[in-house]
Amino acid sequence: MSDSVEFAVDVSTSVESIGALKAKLKVYLESRPQHWRPNHNVVVKDIENVNKLKMALYVTHTINFQNYGEKSNRRSELVLELKKIFEDLNIKYHLLPQEVHLSYVRSQDSTAQTF
């Protein structure tokens, strides 16, 4: 049964770091042959807003779709391992600065002091 985990990394992430990410994922998946089939794929799907690399990890479970609880547990462990790898390799994603508009409307009968 196939599964995927989509994620985004900062576009400034080096090609070497992405290679290390792929290597660490391979080691993790191959160390759990009872959970994952050996064929997996990490792909770069898109560059978005000139600051985000959208990526995906495609894996195949060794169980079928009927055992949803076990599938969910394995996927959860995989996502946590992915997070750990991001931390180990210092791979991050930073949002672009966001524009914020604030407005204040004061009612006519309001006598309270505002700051």
C-alpha positions in Angstrom: 0.0 0.0 0.0 1.4 3.4 -1.1 1.6 6.4 1.1 3.2 9.9 0.8 4.3 12.7 3.1 4.5 16.2 1.6 6.7 18.8 3.1 8.4 22.1 2.3 11.9 23.3 2.9 13.5 26.7 2.4 14.7 27.3 -1.1 18.1 28.2 0.3 18.6 24.6 1.5 21.7 23.3 -0.2 21.7 20.4 -2.6 24.1 18.7 -0.2 21.6 18.9 2.6 18.8 17.6 0.4 21.2 14.7 -0.5 21.9 14.0 3.2 18.1 14.1 3.9 17.6 11.4 1.2 20.4 9.3 2.5 19.1 9.4 6.1 15.6 8.6 5.0 16.9 5.6 3.1 18.8 4.4 6.1 15.7 4.8 8.3 13.3 3.0 5.8 15.8 0.2 5.1 16.3 -0.4 8.8 12.6 -1.3 9.1 11.9 -3.9 6.4 9.0 -5.2 8.5 7.2 -1.8 8.0 8.4 -0.4 4.6 9.2 -1.9 1.2 12.7 -1.0 0.0 11.4 1.2 -2.9 10.8 4.8 -1.9 11.3 8.1 -3.6 11.9 11.7 -2.5 11.0 14.2 -5.1 11.0 18.0 -5.5 7.6 18.9 -6.7 7.7 22.6 -7.1 9.2 26.0 -6.2 6.6 28.3 -4.7 6.8 32.0 -4.1 10.6 31.9 -4.8 11.2 30.8 -1.2 9.7 27.3 -0.8 10.7 23.9 -2.2 7.7 21.7 -2.1 8.8 18.1 -1.7 7.3 14.7 -1.2 8.4 11.3 0.2 6.6 8.3 -1.4 6.8 5.0 0.4 5.1 1.6 0.3 3.8 -0.1 3.4 4.3 -3.8 3.9 0.7 -4.1 5.1 -2.6 -3.6 3.3 -5.1 -0.8 3.6 -7.4 -2.8 5.9 -5.1 -2.3 8.9 -5.7 1.4 9.2 -4.6 1.8 12.8 -1.2 0.2 12.2 -0.7 2.2 9.0 -1.4 5.4 10.9 1.1 4.5 13.6 3.8 3.7 11.1 3.2 7.0 9.2 3.3 8.9 12.4 6.7 7.4 13.3 7.9 8.2 9.8 6.8 11.9 10.1 8.5 12.2 13.5 11.7 10.7 12.0 11.5 13.2 9.2 11.2 16.0 11.7 14.2 14.6 13.6 16.2 14.5 10.4 15.3 18.1 9.6 16.6 19.1 13.1 19.8 17.1 12.7 20.5 18.6 9.3 19.3 22.1 10.3 16.8 22.1 7.5 14.2 24.8 8.0 11.5 26.7 6.3 10.9 30.4 6.8 7.7 32.2 5.9 8.1 35.4 3.8 7.3 38.6 5.8 3.5 39.0 5.9 1.8 42.4 5.5 -0.6 43.1 8.3 -3.4 45.7 8.2 -4.8 47.0 11.5 -7.7 49.2 11.9 -9.6 50.5 14.9 -13.1 51.8 14.9 -14.1 53.7 18.0 -17.8 54.0 18.9 -19.2 57.4 19.6 -20.4 56.6 23.1 -17.1 55.1 24.2 -15.5 57.2 26.9 -12.8 54.8 27.9 -9.2 55.9 27.4 -7.4 53.9 24.6 -3.8 53.3 24.3 
